[in-house]
Amino acid sequence: MSNSTRLALPFIDGAQSQKHVTHNEALVALDTLVHLAVKARDIAAPPVAPAEGDRYLVPTGASGAFANYTGAVAAFDDGGWAFLTPRAGWRAYVETEDTFLLFDGATWKDVGLSLRNLQNLSRLGIGATADAANPLLAKLNSALLTARAAGEGGTGDLRVALNKSTAGATVSQLYQTNYSGRAETGLAGDDNFHLKVSADGSLWKEALNVDSASGAVSFPNGLAHDNPGFRNRLINGNFDIWQRGVSFVAPANSSINTADRWKFLPYNTGASATVSRIAAPTGFRGQNAINAQATGVPANGIFAFAQRFESQMVADLDSQSCVVSFDCNASTTAGGLTGGWVLSANTAVDNGTFSVVAGYGSFTLPVGSGVVKIAMTAAQTANLKNGAELKIQFVQTGASGNPNVSIGAVQFEADPSGAGKANPFEFRPLTVELAMCQRYYRRLGGVWQMVGIGITTTTQARVAVVLPVAMRAAPTMTISDQTKFLVRDGVTNYATTTMSLNWSPSAGQTVAEVYANYTGGTTGRSVQLSCASTGEYLEFSAEL
């Protein structure tokens, strides 16, 4: 008598007696194996009261009737246990686990593991077909990643990691409209965090940059805000305010005031220069610029644009990293030009010495128009709490020449990154910039322009001049030509003989009292003090 090759079912021999017994044994075996389902695979000893037809997979270490049958199919039929030895390819459903098993010739394996533990897939598409460009593709309307709670064997945390291989590579999230990029966040080309936006998917603008070392946040394209934050400590950095005029001749080796808050300083040049307001050259960011043209400046001749700061404007920058940035266009007819800077502080708070050199250095001039950025270390900004002076210098080198220099959009600001990262120029409303300038200087004049009102005696008008803003300190008064000013009482215009500042407003006050002397007046009349000639003026100065 022999058995079948695969299921080991008994064959019926031709001369065999009781053929029905063998036949029934084969049927029982078939009934056991076909559509094989077992109650469990973790019962180590035969159940006490099994039901007819119950089947089990015998686990390792089984005892009793199950002993020595590890991995076999135990079937309870006709009141006894029969054991079938599995062959490779047999499949069984485990009822208690709702799991399919496959025998591989050595052990029973969970068929579902191949679905629950996918490894080394080349592509995966959900709702769409993945391709080489997008090996992982999901087309759906919502998705959820949730943390595994501690009660489920997790920690309750969830972190999604995106990794790149080198600092110079990019790891980011790209947001698209109709498959065209509109925003991108991530580490793009370095280890700083970037946020970029695009209107067309081609031209990108960086909105935010977070420095990975310092955590400092910069906004490369500025802030959309109606109330500027006054990052720029320079006043009139865009050269829009020129109360004194718009063109000046700077004498050799002598400083002059030019645009409001700005001085022009020609050192050891032996040559005069014309300093004027010009329309911003191509490539500049503002509307105006300051230009200096000099003739015959010798080799090593230096000239500079300078602005002085009150302590309250820069005290918080004391011993902090800062950055100066400005538009520049500079050339000379012979020799060459180099750029430099000097930051000097006062010896005491606002004492006006500007004699302590805190920092200095050089910068590379752009070819044509370009932006210059000067990084200042914490050591180079020491003593700013006392007030300071910033000089932007140009040096004629190699030979005598005729330099022509323009600068605009000058900005001095804190640099938390310490890497010379300048923000876009801060444009302030013109009325705000003018008021900031008039804290230091105010000019009154023009044909028949009233500069003040007052009351008279027969020989003197006592005139109150109202200033638009409180000045930094008690100002000095200068008169271009007092003979060009008239006292007017509505009947007669009286030529002034002398004028003087009787009372100067202290800090925080906005009214000055001017005495204008004349002859032939009437006591007690209200009068105006007016300028009667073009180009004449009355000025109040509280410059540093």
KOLDRENDO-379561 format. One record per residue (C-alpha): x, y, z. Coordinates in nm, 3 decimals. Layout:
REM KOLDRENDO-379561
X, Y, Z .
...
***
This chain:
REM KOLDRENDO-379561
0.000, 0.000, 0.000 .
0.141, 0.346, -0.090 .
0.042, 0.713, -0.050 .
-0.005, 1.004, -0.288 .
0.297, 1.227, -0.348 .
0.170, 1.567, -0.231 .
-0.103, 1.509, 0.032 .
0.008, 1.158, 0.139 .
-0.341, 1.018, 0.086 .
-0.358, 0.637, 0.104 .
-0.407, 0.443, -0.219 .
-0.639, 0.139, -0.239 .
-0.457, -0.171, -0.354 .
-0.631, -0.405, -0.596 .
-0.620, -0.710, -0.366 .
-0.686, -0.508, -0.054 .
-0.966, -0.614, 0.177 .
-1.180, -0.353, 0.353 .
-1.123, -0.103, 0.078 .
-1.386, 0.119, 0.230 .
-1.165, 0.184, 0.533 .
-0.881, 0.315, 0.323 .
-1.122, 0.514, 0.113 .
-1.277, 0.674, 0.420 .
-0.934, 0.758, 0.564 .
-0.850, 0.942, 0.242 .
-1.179, 1.130, 0.252 .
-1.119, 1.234, 0.614 .
-0.772, 1.358, 0.521 .
-0.918, 1.552, 0.228 .
-1.188, 1.694, 0.453 .
-0.913, 1.809, 0.687 .
-0.691, 1.969, 0.426 .
-0.923, 2.117, 0.166 .
-1.002, 2.482, 0.259 .
-0.789, 2.425, 0.567 .
-0.900, 2.626, 0.870 .
-0.762, 2.574, 1.221 .
-0.900, 2.695, 1.551 .
-0.568, 2.824, 1.678 .
-0.193, 2.783, 1.655 .
-0.098, 2.850, 2.016 .
-0.269, 2.560, 2.201 .
0.014, 2.361, 2.360 .
-0.199, 2.065, 2.480 .
-0.502, 1.899, 2.328 .
-0.830, 2.061, 2.435 .
-1.026, 1.866, 2.697 .
-1.347, 1.847, 2.495 .
-1.275, 1.913, 2.131 .
-1.558, 1.907, 1.880 .
-1.561, 1.661, 1.598 .
-1.370, 1.810, 1.305 .
-1.173, 2.066, 1.511 .
-0.825, 2.135, 1.377 .
-0.519, 2.302, 1.532 .
-0.163, 2.382, 1.435 .
0.065, 2.225, 1.691 .
0.304, 2.484, 1.842 .
0.660, 2.430, 1.957 .
0.682, 2.266, 2.300 .
0.342, 2.098, 2.283 .
0.256, 1.821, 2.531 .
0.022, 1.529, 2.566 .
-0.107, 1.389, 2.239 .
0.043, 1.694, 2.062 .
0.397, 1.612, 2.172 .
0.648, 1.556, 1.894 .
0.410, 1.696, 1.629 .
0.539, 2.057, 1.612 .
0.401, 2.230, 1.302 .
0.161, 1.948, 1.214 .
-0.212, 1.985, 1.154 .
-0.393, 1.811, 1.441 .
-0.745, 1.701, 1.340 .
-1.001, 1.554, 1.583 .
-1.204, 1.296, 1.392 .
-1.394, 0.986, 1.504 .
-1.307, 1.060, 1.867 .
-0.931, 1.068, 1.814 .
-0.646, 1.289, 1.698 .
-0.489, 1.249, 1.357 .
-0.177, 1.446, 1.258 .
-0.098, 1.558, 0.905 .
0.257, 1.666, 0.823 .
0.246, 1.987, 0.615 .
0.420, 2.028, 0.283 .
0.551, 2.349, 0.124 .
0.265, 2.553, -0.018 .
-0.003, 2.447, 0.228 .
-0.222, 2.736, 0.343 .
-0.427, 2.763, 0.660 .
-0.673, 3.014, 0.802 .
-0.637, 3.074, 1.179 .
-0.983, 3.151, 1.310 .
-0.883, 3.314, 1.640 .
-0.644, 3.555, 1.465 .
-0.829, 3.615, 1.138 .
-0.498, 3.542, 0.968 .
-0.378, 3.337, 0.672 .
-0.064, 3.126, 0.710 .
0.160, 2.971, 0.448 .
0.394, 2.676, 0.509 .
0.727, 2.735, 0.334 .
0.862, 2.386, 0.390 .
1.003, 2.467, 0.732 .
0.769, 2.700, 0.921 .
0.426, 2.852, 0.900 .
0.443, 3.220, 0.793 .
0.187, 3.497, 0.810 .
0.078, 3.567, 0.451 .
-0.031, 3.918, 0.552 .
0.320, 4.018, 0.658 .
0.411, 4.069, 0.296 .
0.136, 4.332, 0.278 .
0.189, 4.483, 0.623 .
0.566, 4.511, 0.583 .
0.640, 4.642, 0.234 .
1.012, 4.684, 0.174 .
1.230, 4.825, -0.106 .
0.940, 4.921, -0.331 .
1.048, 5.105, -0.644 .
0.712, 5.284, -0.685 .
0.388, 5.331, -0.498 .
0.079, 5.501, -0.634 .
-0.238, 5.575, -0.439 .
-0.527, 5.677, -0.661 .
-0.285, 5.741, -0.948 .
0.005, 5.580, -1.130 .
0.350, 5.651, -0.991 .
0.630, 5.711, -1.240 .
1.006, 5.760, -1.245 .
0.975, 6.132, -1.169 .
0.730, 6.072, -0.885 .
0.793, 5.721, -0.748 .
0.560, 5.798, -0.457 .
0.233, 5.946, -0.580 .
-0.094, 5.995, -0.395 .
-0.406, 6.146, -0.550 .
-0.657, 6.213, -0.274 .
-0.851, 6.485, -0.096 .
-0.732, 6.444, 0.258 .
-0.462, 6.266, 0.453 .
-0.390, 6.218, 0.822 .
-0.080, 6.122, 1.013 .
-0.150, 6.071, 1.382 .
0.073, 5.980, 1.671 .
0.064, 5.635, 1.829 .
-0.046, 5.684, 2.188 .
0.149, 5.549, 2.483 .
-0.130, 5.301, 2.549 .
-0.075, 5.157, 2.202 .
0.295, 5.108, 2.254 .
0.397, 5.451, 2.123 .
0.506, 5.778, 2.283 .
0.221, 6.009, 2.182 .
0.465, 6.214, 1.972 .
0.479, 6.251, 1.596 .
0.773, 6.392, 1.400 .
0.800, 6.388, 1.024 .
1.163, 6.410, 0.909 .
1.282, 6.533, 0.569 .
1.655, 6.476, 0.518 .
1.914, 6.597, 0.267 .
2.260, 6.456, 0.213 .
2.471, 6.776, 0.225 .
2.437, 7.136, 0.345 .
2.446, 7.261, -0.014 .
2.155, 7.041, -0.121 .
1.787, 7.125, -0.084 .
1.512, 6.969, 0.124 .
1.182, 7.152, 0.099 .
0.808, 7.143, 0.060 .
0.676, 7.289, -0.264 .
0.322, 7.427, -0.293 .
0.172, 7.441, -0.643 .
-0.130, 7.571, -0.832 .
-0.213, 7.357, -1.135 .
0.135, 7.201, -1.105 .
0.310, 7.542, -1.110 .
0.509, 7.640, -0.801 .
0.377, 7.923, -0.584 .
0.553, 7.879, -0.249 .
0.841, 7.677, -0.107 .
0.962, 7.622, 0.248 .
1.268, 7.439, 0.369 .
1.647, 7.428, 0.363 .
1.721, 7.554, 0.013 .
2.088, 7.543, -0.081 .
2.214, 7.590, 0.277 .
2.111, 7.512, 0.633 .
1.901, 7.826, 0.684 .
1.523, 7.799, 0.679 .
1.377, 7.977, 0.377 .
1.031, 8.077, 0.265 .
1.004, 8.165, -0.104 .
0.709, 8.268, -0.318 .
0.644, 8.295, -0.690 .
0.367, 8.446, -0.899 .
0.441, 8.234, -1.206 .
0.649, 7.936, -1.096 .
0.960, 8.076, -1.264 .
1.062, 8.394, -1.082 .
1.103, 8.334, -0.709 .
1.135, 8.589, -0.428 .
1.257, 8.508, -0.081 .
1.017, 8.635, 0.185 .
1.186, 8.499, 0.497 .
1.529, 8.367, 0.596 .
1.604, 8.222, 0.941 .
1.976, 8.191, 1.016 .
2.059, 7.838, 1.137 .
2.339, 7.958, 1.367 .
2.182, 8.258, 1.539 .
1.810, 8.211, 1.484 .
1.795, 8.567, 1.350 .
1.507, 8.630, 1.110 .
1.551, 8.851, 0.806 .
1.301, 8.959, 0.544 .
1.498, 8.995, 0.217 .
1.210, 9.173, 0.044 .
1.096, 9.379, 0.340 .
0.780, 9.398, 0.546 .
0.441, 9.507, 0.414 .
0.346, 9.745, 0.693 .
0.201, 10.094, 0.705 .
0.399, 10.185, 1.016 .
0.771, 10.129, 0.954 .
0.975, 9.986, 1.235 .
1.261, 10.239, 1.195 .
1.530, 9.976, 1.157 .
1.748, 10.229, 0.979 .
1.928, 10.449, 1.231 .
2.035, 10.695, 0.962 .
1.809, 10.990, 0.890 .
1.750, 11.095, 0.529 .
1.938, 10.790, 0.406 .
1.768, 10.822, 0.069 .
1.861, 11.192, 0.029 .
1.508, 11.320, -0.024 .
1.534, 11.619, 0.216 .
1.756, 11.916, 0.119 .
1.646, 12.220, 0.323 .
1.973, 12.410, 0.262 .
1.961, 12.375, -0.116 .
2.040, 12.102, -0.367 .
2.392, 12.191, -0.484 .
2.701, 12.304, -0.295 .
3.067, 12.375, -0.360 .
3.275, 12.213, -0.089 .
3.596, 12.411, -0.025 .
3.923, 12.221, -0.020 .
3.986, 12.049, 0.313 .
3.670, 12.192, 0.471 .
3.352, 12.009, 0.568 .
3.007, 12.139, 0.475 .
2.646, 12.045, 0.544 .
2.469, 11.918, 0.233 .
2.154, 11.707, 0.233 .
1.984, 11.719, 0.570 .
2.183, 11.533, 0.836 .
2.474, 11.471, 0.597 .
2.816, 11.634, 0.588 .
3.070, 11.618, 0.306 .
3.428, 11.592, 0.429 .
3.721, 11.641, 0.186 .
4.044, 11.543, 0.365 .
4.385, 11.646, 0.230 .
4.247, 11.659, -0.122 .
4.364, 12.010, -0.201 .
4.067, 12.033, -0.434 .
3.711, 12.153, -0.412 .
3.413, 11.943, -0.502 .
3.058, 11.999, -0.617 .
2.807, 11.809, -0.406 .
2.449, 11.791, -0.527 .
2.125, 11.600, -0.536 .
2.080, 11.389, -0.847 .
1.816, 11.152, -0.975 .
1.906, 10.804, -0.860 .
2.126, 10.629, -1.120 .
2.000, 10.314, -1.288 .
2.019, 10.028, -1.042 .
1.964, 10.243, -0.733 .
1.661, 10.165, -0.520 .
1.537, 10.514, -0.435 .
1.436, 10.828, -0.622 .
1.734, 11.047, -0.529 .
2.103, 11.016, -0.453 .
2.388, 11.239, -0.339 .
2.669, 11.301, -0.587 .
3.018, 11.443, -0.538 .
3.236, 11.551, -0.831 .
3.588, 11.667, -0.760 .
3.870, 11.783, -0.986 .
4.239, 11.725, -0.936 .
4.225, 11.508, -0.628 .
4.581, 11.387, -0.559 .
4.680, 11.028, -0.497 .
4.570, 10.922, -0.147 .
4.324, 11.213, -0.130 .
4.022, 11.121, 0.082 .
3.667, 11.249, 0.083 .
3.369, 11.119, 0.277 .
2.998, 11.142, 0.341 .
2.923, 11.148, 0.714 .
2.632, 11.150, 0.956 .
2.634, 11.191, 1.333 .
2.400, 11.006, 1.569 .
2.253, 11.107, 1.898 .
2.307, 10.849, 2.169 .
1.935, 10.770, 2.180 .
1.947, 10.666, 1.812 .
2.221, 10.405, 1.853 .
2.261, 10.325, 2.224 .
2.097, 9.984, 2.185 .
2.353, 9.896, 1.915 .
2.644, 9.938, 2.156 .
2.875, 9.635, 2.120 .
2.630, 9.463, 1.885 .
2.688, 9.327, 1.535 .
2.565, 9.580, 1.279 .
2.558, 9.624, 0.904 .
2.575, 9.926, 0.676 .
2.438, 9.897, 0.323 .
2.404, 10.148, 0.041 .
2.376, 10.185, -0.335 .
2.698, 10.305, -0.492 .
2.829, 10.420, -0.829 .
3.189, 10.546, -0.824 .
3.457, 10.616, -1.085 .
3.760, 10.837, -1.146 .
3.933, 10.965, -1.459 .
4.280, 10.841, -1.360 .
4.433, 10.617, -1.098 .
4.172, 10.432, -0.899 .
3.922, 10.453, -0.616 .
3.893, 10.243, -0.303 .
3.623, 10.249, -0.038 .
3.648, 10.262, 0.339 .
3.448, 10.338, 0.650 .
3.508, 10.475, 0.998 .
3.275, 10.457, 1.298 .
3.370, 10.695, 1.581 .
3.208, 10.745, 1.921 .
3.194, 11.022, 2.177 .
3.400, 11.011, 2.495 .
3.082, 11.081, 2.696 .
2.712, 11.084, 2.618 .
2.647, 11.333, 2.337 .
2.949, 11.550, 2.421 .
3.024, 11.603, 2.051 .
3.387, 11.485, 2.040 .
3.341, 11.184, 1.808 .
3.705, 11.105, 1.880 .
3.695, 10.741, 1.988 .
3.747, 10.525, 1.679 .
3.531, 10.220, 1.741 .
3.576, 10.051, 1.406 .
3.705, 10.099, 1.056 .
3.761, 9.898, 0.741 .
3.742, 9.888, 0.365 .
3.485, 9.776, 0.112 .
3.491, 9.676, -0.252 .
3.343, 9.925, -0.495 .
3.092, 9.774, -0.736 .
3.144, 9.785, -1.110 .
2.883, 10.034, -1.224 .
2.591, 10.055, -0.983 .
2.567, 9.803, -0.704 .
2.489, 9.749, -0.338 .
2.771, 9.770, -0.082 .
2.732, 9.580, 0.246 .
2.964, 9.644, 0.540 .
2.956, 9.403, 0.834 .
3.055, 9.548, 1.171 .
3.149, 9.323, 1.462 .
3.046, 9.379, 1.822 .
3.398, 9.504, 1.896 .
3.368, 9.766, 1.620 .
3.052, 9.920, 1.768 .
3.177, 9.976, 2.123 .
3.076, 10.302, 2.295 .
2.783, 10.373, 2.062 .
2.584, 10.443, 2.377 .
2.763, 10.782, 2.384 .
2.657, 10.876, 2.029 .
2.858, 10.822, 1.712 .
2.963, 10.936, 1.366 .
2.965, 10.718, 1.055 .
3.191, 10.809, 0.764 .
3.173, 10.646, 0.422 .
3.507, 10.726, 0.259 .
3.652, 10.718, -0.091 .
4.025, 10.731, -0.160 .
4.187, 10.841, -0.486 .
4.474, 10.597, -0.546 .
4.769, 10.565, -0.780 .
4.751, 10.906, -0.945 .
4.565, 11.236, -0.941 .
4.214, 11.206, -1.078 .
3.866, 11.351, -1.097 .
3.644, 11.119, -0.892 .
3.270, 11.106, -0.941 .
3.082, 10.928, -0.663 .
2.711, 10.875, -0.599 .
2.551, 10.693, -0.308 .
2.188, 10.631, -0.211 .
1.961, 10.419, 0.009 .
2.213, 10.428, 0.294 .
2.111, 10.213, 0.590 .
2.272, 10.141, 0.930 .
2.098, 9.866, 1.127 .
2.141, 9.584, 1.374 .
2.264, 9.255, 1.230 .
2.171, 8.969, 1.467 .
2.320, 8.718, 1.223 .
2.666, 8.870, 1.257 .
2.723, 8.785, 0.892 .
2.657, 9.121, 0.726 .
2.301, 9.034, 0.623 .
2.139, 9.364, 0.531 .
1.764, 9.402, 0.499 .
1.608, 9.590, 0.207 .
1.623, 9.966, 0.244 .
1.356, 10.099, 0.477 .
1.155, 10.367, 0.296 .
0.983, 10.596, 0.545 .
0.702, 10.841, 0.459 .
0.843, 11.174, 0.342 .
0.658, 11.366, 0.615 .
0.815, 11.144, 0.879 .
1.163, 11.183, 0.730 .
1.121, 11.563, 0.712 .
1.012, 11.585, 1.076 .
1.314, 11.378, 1.180 .
1.541, 11.617, 0.989 .
1.375, 11.926, 1.137 .
1.465, 11.808, 1.484 .
1.819, 11.917, 1.392 .
1.770, 12.194, 1.137 .
1.492, 12.423, 1.015 .
1.518, 12.690, 0.745 .
1.252, 12.962, 0.696 .
1.250, 13.204, 0.403 .
1.134, 13.283, 0.050 .
0.970, 13.586, -0.106 .
0.704, 13.729, 0.128 .
0.709, 13.422, 0.343 .
0.602, 13.495, 0.699 .
0.842, 13.351, 0.952 .
0.663, 13.467, 1.266 .
0.409, 13.700, 1.429 .
0.447, 13.936, 1.723 .
0.373, 14.270, 1.883 .
0.557, 14.602, 1.854 .
0.700, 14.897, 2.031 .
0.801, 15.201, 1.827 .
1.147, 15.051, 1.763 .
1.119, 14.678, 1.804 .
0.903, 14.383, 1.705 .
0.904, 14.088, 1.938 .
0.818, 13.795, 1.712 .
0.730, 13.437, 1.805 .
0.861, 13.185, 1.553 .
0.686, 12.849, 1.577 .
0.898, 12.550, 1.481 .
0.727, 12.243, 1.331 .
0.890, 11.997, 1.574 .
1.081, 12.019, 1.898 .
1.451, 12.047, 1.822 .
1.722, 11.827, 1.967 .
1.857, 12.108, 2.184 .
1.834, 12.486, 2.211 .
1.913, 12.595, 1.853 .
2.132, 12.874, 1.725 .
1.983, 13.121, 1.477 .
2.153, 13.240, 1.159 .
2.023, 13.513, 0.926 .
2.143, 13.521, 0.568 .
2.088, 13.901, 0.536 .
1.878, 14.075, 0.798 .
1.824, 14.377, 0.574 .
1.603, 14.158, 0.356 .
1.353, 14.103, 0.637 .
1.059, 14.336, 0.699 .
0.830, 14.406, 0.992 .
0.477, 14.443, 0.851 .
0.186, 14.582, 1.052 .
-0.072, 14.578, 0.772 .
-0.017, 14.946, 0.697 .
0.355, 14.992, 0.663 .
0.652, 14.767, 0.587 .
0.950, 14.853, 0.807 .
1.304, 14.754, 0.715 .
1.482, 14.584, 1.001 .
1.808, 14.729, 1.127 .
1.916, 14.437, 1.345 .
1.772, 14.100, 1.441 .
1.860, 13.873, 1.730 .
1.744, 13.554, 1.899 .
1.616, 13.663, 2.238 .
1.492, 13.329, 2.358 .
1.584, 12.990, 2.221 .
1.353, 12.696, 2.285 .
1.505, 12.427, 2.501 .
1.470, 12.059, 2.414 .
1.104, 11.968, 2.381 .
0.988, 12.325, 2.309 .
0.879, 12.458, 1.971 .
0.866, 12.840, 1.999 .
1.157, 13.084, 1.961 .
1.140, 13.460, 2.024 .
1.316, 13.687, 1.772 .
1.376, 14.061, 1.828 .
1.362, 14.267, 1.507 .
1.470, 14.631, 1.550 .
1.344, 14.907, 1.321 .
1.232, 15.271, 1.341 .
0.902, 15.454, 1.307 .
0.664, 15.193, 1.435 .
0.356, 15.216, 1.652 .
0.346, 15.055, 1.993 .
0.103, 14.769, 2.048 .
0.039, 14.667, 1.691 .
0.037, 14.306, 1.576 .
0.298, 14.248, 1.311 .
0.445, 13.986, 1.082 .
0.813, 13.923, 1.028 .
0.853, 13.839, 0.659 .
1.131, 13.769, 0.412 .
1.128, 14.002, 0.114 .
1.385, 13.843, -0.115 .
1.446, 13.516, -0.293 .
1.729, 13.314, -0.146 .
1.728, 13.480, 0.196 .
1.647, 13.282, 0.505 .
1.630, 13.253, 0.878 .
1.762, 12.920, 1.004 .
1.765, 12.736, 1.335 .
2.027, 12.468, 1.390 .
2.073, 12.208, 1.660 .
2.310, 11.989, 1.457 .
2.554, 11.763, 1.633 .
***
